[in-house]
Amino acid sequence: MGINEDTGNRNRLAKITHFYSSISNETMTTLDDYVDRMDPKQPAIYYIGGDSLQTVQKSPFVERLMRRNYEILYLLDPVDEYAVGHLTEHKGKRFQNIAKGDIEISESDQVAERRAQLEVEYKEFGDRIKSILNVLISKVKLSHRLVNTSCVVVADTDGLTGNMERIMTAQTAHRAQDPTAR
């Protein structure tokens, strides 16, 4: 029974889960320890799922958050992203999958004003990319999550991340080859 199936014990189960993080690469950390270490300006518990520690550490999704010294949980077990996706908050901090939707990163008024100018400046370019890719993407936006990478494909807030799609494809392929699953 997973975290999402045992709603009565969800908080108790969350307290005993352990994950690698951008600060604790060698040992796993608890959610309580993560929240206790959080920067006071950090609005959420940030996490990303992947198939290996090296993959998530090098992901473009972590660039801006790492530059801000925000800790990121690395969900490496296939069940982790699914289970954490059913948690809404821990110790008053909400969870944010950094590979999905918009992420909230505080910025100065000057940076926000510059971003607004760039959005106007690049609107026509974004519209053209959207028209070329048509049904393959839902929108093109100027990103504030990247530092060194030029672009990234982000899942919709309610959509599947690339990692979850990979896991589901692997499960489907495995079931198709399993003679007892028929």
N, C-alpha and C positions, 0 to 999 in steps of 0.2 A: 504494500500500500504506500503510495507516494505522498508527498506533502500536500498536493492538491486534493487527494482523495480523503484525507483525514483532517477535515476543517477544524474539528474540536481540538486537535493537538498541533495544528499548524505552527503556532508560535513556539511551542516546546521543541518541535522538530527543527525549526529554523535555528534555535539556539545551539543545537549540537552539530550542525553542518559545518564543514570545513572546506576551504577553497585556497588555491594558490592565488597570489595577488601580485601587483606590480611592486609592492614593497617586500613581500615575503615569498620570493621565488623558490627558496630552498625548503621552507616549511609551510604547512597550510595554516590558515588563519580562520578564526570564527567570525561570524557576523558581529557579535558583541565587540570583539577586539577591533574590527574594521571601523565600526561606528565611533568607538572611543578615540581612534586615531584621526578621524576625519577633520579636515580643515573646516573651521566654523563657517566659511563662505561657501563650502561645497553643498549644493542643494539636494544631492541624491546619492544613493549607493550605486556607483557605476559598475557595470559588468559587461563582459563579452565572452561568447562561447567559441570554441575552436577545437581542432583535433590534436593540437600539441601546444606546449608552452611556447615554443619558438614561433609558431604561427600567430598566436594572439599577441605576443610581445612585439612582433614586427607589423602588426595590422595598422593600416592608416587610420583606423577609427580611434586609436589610442593617442595619436600625436599631440593634439592640443591639450588633452587632459594630463598627459605626462608632463608637458611643458609647464602646466599649472601646479605640478606636484600633487595632483589628485590621485588617490589610490584607486586601482581598478581590479575588480575580482576577475580571475581567469577561470571560466567554467569549462573543464576539460573532459569530464565524463559525459557521455551522450544524454544522460538523464538530467544533468545539472541545469541546462538552459530551460528545459521543459518545467522542471520543478520550481526554479526561481521565478519563472514567468508567472507562476500562480501565487507568488507572494506580492502583496501590495506595498508593505512597508515593514521596517524593523526599527524599533526604538525611535519611532517618529520620523524616520527618513524613508522616503519612497525609493523603489528600485528603478533603475534606468538602464535598459539594454542599449549600449552605445552604437550598436549596428542597426538600430531601428529609429525611425522618426527623427524629430528635432531633439537635440540635447540642449539643456539649459546651461550656459556658461556665462557667468557674470562678466561684464565688460564696462569700461569707462564710457562716459557720454561721448567723448571724442572718438573712441573706436566705433561706437554704435552709429554715430553720425557718418563716419567714413564708410561703414558698411552700407548704409542707406544710399550713399552716393554711388558706390560700386554696383549695387543692385540695379539702380537706374541705368548706369553706364553699360552693364552687361545684359540687360533685359532682352534686347533684340537678338543677341547671340544665343541666349538660353532658349528663346522662342524658336529660333532656327534649328537648334539641336533637337528640341522636342518634336518639331515637325518632321525631321529626318527619321528619328527613332519611333515616332508615332505611337503605336500601341505597346511597344516594348517597355516604355517608362511612363510614369504618371506625371512627373514634373521635373524641371531643371531648376536648381536653386544655387545661389552662391553659398558656399559652405564656410562656417566658422570653426569646424572641427578639425580641419587639416592644417598642417604646418609645411611639410615638404612634398606631399603628394598632390598632384594636380587635380584629380577628381576621384570620386568614390561613388559606388552605387549603394544606396541606403534603402533598407526595407521599410515599407509603410509601418506606422505605429502598430497596426493590428495584423501585419503580414508576417511571413516567415523570413528569418534571416538566412543568409547563405549557409550557415552552419546547420540550421534545422532542416533545410532542404537537402543537404548532403546526408544527414542522418536518416531522414525519411526515405530517400532514394536507396540507401544501403539496406534499410530494413525491407523495403519492397523487393529488392533483388534477392536478398537472402530468403525471403518467404517463397519467392518463385522457384528457387532451387531446392527447397525443403519438401521432400516427398510426403512428410507427415502433415503438412499444412494444407493439403488439398482436400 
